[in-house]
Amino acid sequence: MTLIAVVGATGTGKSEFALDVADAIAARGGTAEIVNADAMQLYRGMDIGTAKLTVDERRGVPHHLLDVLDVTDEASVAAYQLEARAAISAIRERGAVPLLVGGSGLYVSAVLYEFEFPGTDAEVRARLEAELERDGRGALHRRLRELDAPTAEAVGPHNARRIVRALEVIEVTGEPAAARLPDEPVPWTQHETVRLHVDRDALVPRLDARVERMWRDGIVDEVRGLIPRGIERGVTASRAIGYAQAIAEVHERMPRADAIAETQALTRRYARRQVGWFRRYADATVIDATDADARAAQVRRLATLD
C-alpha cells in the first residue's frame, strides 16, 4: 500500500483532508489508518493548543502516535522515526492504507526519507547548554545562522532545545544539520505527498482566529490541569506555542491580551517556516486548501492508489 503523506502549514485543514481520504478509501471497500506527524500532539493532555481531534471527531478512523508522551518527556525525532515507521509497516500488514498527517517538517522528513540521526556528545551538549544559560538563545541562534542558515530558519529563534541540538550536530559531525537532508533525498518507501496550501493573506486571519478560539475553548484551564503533571519541567512541552504563554498567564506574568497576541505572532512565524520546509518537497502535489473542487479531486485520486 502506498504511504500517503498529508502535509502543510498549521491551519490548512490537514486533519479533515486526511479523514476525507480515509472515508473515500472506505467507500471503495478499503481501510485507512492515520499516523500523527505533529510533534506536540504526541503529548497527553495537550489537546486544545494542538487542535487535536477528539475521539468523536476522528470518524472511527484509527489514529496512531497520539497521546504517547507525558508532558515531562522530551520529544525525540529519532525515537519518533522508529515508532512511526513501525506503525506504518503494521498498518500495511493489516492490508490498510497508512496516512502520515502533520506539519512538523523534520518529523515528516524523518519518516519519508532515508535519514540517519547523529549520536550525541554529553560534553558538547553540556557546554552548549551552559552557553545557552550564560549568553541566551539569541546568541546561539545567531551562531547557528552563520553555520547553517537553512536549519536556523527551520528551527526559529525561540526553540532553545533544537538550537542546541543543531549546534551539537554540527560540532559532532563537522557538517551542517541541513546537509543531512539533501535536495534530492532518498525515499524510505513508496509514498505520495500532498501539500495543502493557503495564501498567506488568507492564512493569517485563520491562524489569528484559531489562537483566539484556543483561549475561548479553555487552554488556560487545560494548562492549570497540566501544571500538577509537570508541564513546567518538560523541556519540549513547556515551550510549545500557546502553552508557554498560557503558563505565563496562569502565573500572572503576562496578561491575557498579551498572551494571545504573542501566541498569534509566534504561530504566524511557525507557519512561515513550515511553508519553507515543505516547499522543498519537489515531488509533492500542491493543492489550494480553500478550493473545494481541487480538494475533492485529490481525495478521489488518492483513494484509488494501490
C-alpha positions in Angstrom: 0.0 0.0 0.0 1.3 3.4 -0.9 2.0 5.6 2.1 0.1 8.9 1.7 1.6 11.9 3.4 -0.6 15.0 4.1 1.5 18.0 5.0 1.3 21.7 5.1 1.3 24.7 7.5 -0.8 24.8 10.6 -4.4 25.9 9.9 -4.6 24.5 6.4 -7.0 21.6 7.2 -4.7 18.6 7.1 -6.7 16.5 9.6 -10.0 17.0 7.8 -8.5 16.3 4.4 -6.9 13.1 5.7 -10.2 12.0 7.1 -11.9 12.7 3.8 -9.3 10.5 2.1 -9.9 7.7 4.6 -13.7 7.9 4.1 -13.2 7.7 0.3 -10.9 4.7 0.7 -13.6 3.1 2.9 -16.3 3.9 0.3 -14.2 1.8 -2.2 -14.1 -1.1 0.2 -10.7 -0.5 1.7 -9.5 0.8 5.1 -7.1 3.5 6.1 -5.3 4.4 9.4 -3.7 7.7 10.3 -0.2 8.2 11.8 0.3 11.5 13.6 3.2 13.7 12.5 2.6 16.7 14.8 5.2 16.7 17.5 3.0 18.4 20.1 0.1 16.0 19.5 2.4 13.3 20.9 1.7 14.7 24.4 -1.1 13.5 26.6 -3.4 16.3 27.8 -2.2 18.9 25.3 -5.3 18.9 23.2 -6.7 22.5 22.8 -3.5 24.2 21.9 -2.5 21.5 19.4 -6.0 21.3 17.7 -6.0 17.6 18.4 -9.1 15.8 17.1 -11.4 14.3 19.8 -12.2 10.6 19.5 -15.6 11.5 18.1 -14.1 13.8 15.5 -11.9 11.0 14.2 -14.9 9.4 12.3 -13.9 5.9 13.5 -10.6 6.0 11.7 -7.7 4.5 13.8 -5.1 7.1 14.8 -1.6 6.3 15.9 1.1 8.2 17.9 -1.3 10.5 19.6 -1.0 10.9 23.4 2.1 8.7 23.7 4.2 11.1 25.8 3.9 12.6 29.3 4.4 16.4 29.4 7.7 15.8 31.3 9.1 13.7 28.4 11.4 15.1 25.8 10.3 14.5 22.3 12.9 12.8 20.1 12.8 12.8 16.3 15.0 9.7 16.2 12.6 7.8 18.5 9.6 9.1 16.6 11.1 7.8 13.3 11.3 4.3 14.6 7.8 4.3 16.1 6.2 5.9 13.1 7.8 3.5 10.6 6.8 0.6 12.8 3.2 1.8 12.9 3.2 2.3 9.1 4.6 -1.2 8.5 1.9 -2.7 10.8 -0.9 -0.8 9.0 0.3 -2.2 5.7 0.5 -5.7 7.2 -3.2 -5.3 8.1 -4.0 -4.5 4.5 -4.8 -0.9 5.2 -3.6 2.4 3.7 -1.3 4.4 6.0 -1.8 8.1 6.1 1.0 10.2 7.6 -0.5 13.5 8.7 1.1 16.6 10.3 3.1 19.7 10.0 6.2 19.0 11.9 8.6 19.1 9.0 11.6 17.2 10.4 9.3 14.5 11.8 7.7 14.0 8.4 11.0 14.0 6.6 12.5 11.5 9.0 9.8 9.1 8.1 9.5 9.7 4.3 13.3 9.8 3.6 16.4 7.9 4.5 17.8 10.0 7.3 20.2 8.9 10.0 20.5 10.8 13.2 23.9 11.5 14.5 24.7 10.5 18.1 25.1 12.8 21.0 28.2 14.0 22.8 27.5 14.7 26.5 30.4 17.1 26.9 29.4 19.1 23.8 25.8 19.2 24.9 26.7 20.3 28.4 28.9 23.1 27.2 26.3 24.4 24.7 23.6 24.3 27.4 25.9 26.3 29.7 26.4 28.8 26.9 22.7 29.0 26.5 22.3 29.8 30.1 25.0 32.4 30.0 24.5 34.1 26.6 20.8 33.4 25.8 19.2 31.6 22.9 19.6 34.7 20.7 23.3 34.4 20.7 23.2 30.7 19.9 20.7 31.2 17.2 22.9 33.8 15.6 25.8 31.4 15.6 23.6 28.7 14.1 22.5 31.1 11.4 26.2 31.7 10.5 27.0 28.0 10.4 23.7 26.6 8.9 21.2 29.2 7.7 18.6 26.7 6.5 18.4 24.9 9.8 18.4 28.2 11.7 15.4 29.3 9.7 13.6 26.0 10.1 14.2 25.9 13.9 13.5 29.5 14.6 15.0 31.7 17.3 12.8 30.6 20.1 13.3 26.8 20.3 16.4 26.7 22.5 16.5 22.9 22.7 16.6 22.4 18.9 19.1 25.3 18.5 21.5 23.5 21.0 20.9 20.1 19.2 21.6 21.6 15.8 24.9 23.2 17.1 25.8 19.9 18.7 25.2 18.0 15.4 27.5 20.5 13.6 30.2 20.1 16.2 30.0 16.3 16.4 29.7 15.6 12.6 31.5 18.5 11.2 28.7 19.3 8.8 25.5 21.4 8.9 22.3 19.6 10.0 20.7 20.7 6.8 23.3 18.8 4.8 21.8 15.6 6.2 18.5 16.3 4.3 19.7 16.7 0.7 17.8 18.5 -2.0 17.0 15.1 -3.6 16.5 12.8 -0.6 16.2 9.0 -1.0 12.7 7.8 -0.2 12.3 5.3 2.7 9.3 3.7 1.0 6.8 4.3 -1.8 4.8 7.3 -0.9 2.6 10.0 -2.3 2.7 13.5 -0.7 0.0 16.1 -0.8 0.8 19.6 0.4 -2.1 21.8 1.4 -1.5 25.4 0.7 -3.4 28.6 1.7 -2.2 32.0 0.5 -0.7 34.0 3.4 -3.3 36.8 3.1 -6.0 34.2 3.8 -4.0 32.0 6.2 -3.0 34.8 8.7 -6.6 35.6 9.7 -7.3 31.9 10.0 -4.3 31.5 12.4 -5.2 34.5 14.5 -8.8 33.3 14.8 -7.6 29.8 15.7 -5.5 31.3 18.6 -8.4 33.3 19.9 -10.5 30.1 19.8 -7.9 28.3 21.8 -8.4 30.7 24.6 -12.2 30.6 24.3 -12.0 26.8 24.4 -10.1 26.8 27.7 -6.3 26.4 27.0 -5.6 28.2 30.3 -7.7 25.8 32.2 -6.0 22.9 30.3 -2.7 24.3 31.4 -3.8 24.6 35.0 -4.5 20.8 34.9 -1.1 20.1 33.3 0.9 22.0 35.9 0.5 19.4 38.6 1.5 16.8 35.9 4.8 18.6 35.4 4.4 20.6 32.2 6.7 23.3 33.5 9.5 20.7 33.9 9.0 19.5 30.4 11.8 20.6 28.1 9.6 20.4 25.0 6.1 20.7 26.2 6.6 23.8 28.3 7.9 25.7 25.3 5.1 24.8 22.9 3.5 27.7 21.2 0.4 28.7 23.2 1.3 26.6 26.2 4.3 28.8 27.2 2.0 31.8 27.0 -0.8 30.2 28.9 1.6 29.2 31.7 2.7 32.8 31.9 -0.9 33.9 32.2 -1.6 31.4 34.9 1.3 32.7 37.0 0.2 36.3 36.2 3.5 37.1 34.4 1.5 38.0 31.2 -2.0 39.5 30.8 -4.4 37.5 28.6 -4.3 40.0 25.7 -0.5 39.8 25.6 -0.5 36.0 25.8 -2.9 35.8 22.9 -1.0 38.4 20.8 2.4 36.7 21.4 0.9 33.3 20.5 -0.6 34.7 17.3 2.8 36.2 16.3 4.7 33.0 17.0 2.1 30.9 15.2 2.4 33.1 12.1 6.2 32.7 12.2 6.0 29.0 12.7 3.6 28.7 9.7 6.0 30.6 7.6 8.8 28.2 8.5 6.6 25.2 7.7 5.8 26.6 4.3 9.6 27.0 3.6 10.3 23.4 4.8 7.6 21.7 2.8 8.4 23.7 -0.3 11.5 21.5 -0.5 9.3 18.5 -1.3 9.6 18.7 -5.1 7.5 15.6 -5.7 4.5 16.8 -3.6 1.2 17.6 -5.2 0.2 21.1 -4.1 -3.4 22.0 -3.8 -5.3 25.1 -2.7 -6.9 24.1 0.6 -9.6 26.7 0.1 -10.6 25.2 -3.3 -13.3 22.6 -2.6 -13.3 21.2 -6.1 -9.5 20.8 -6.0 -9.6 19.1 -2.6 -12.4 16.7 -3.8 -10.4 15.8 -6.9 -7.3 14.9 -4.9 -9.4 12.9 -2.4 -10.8 10.8 -5.2 -7.3 10.4 -6.8 -5.7 9.3 -3.5 -8.4 6.8 -2.8 -7.5 4.9 -6.0 -3.8 4.5 -5.3 -2.6 0.9 -4.9 
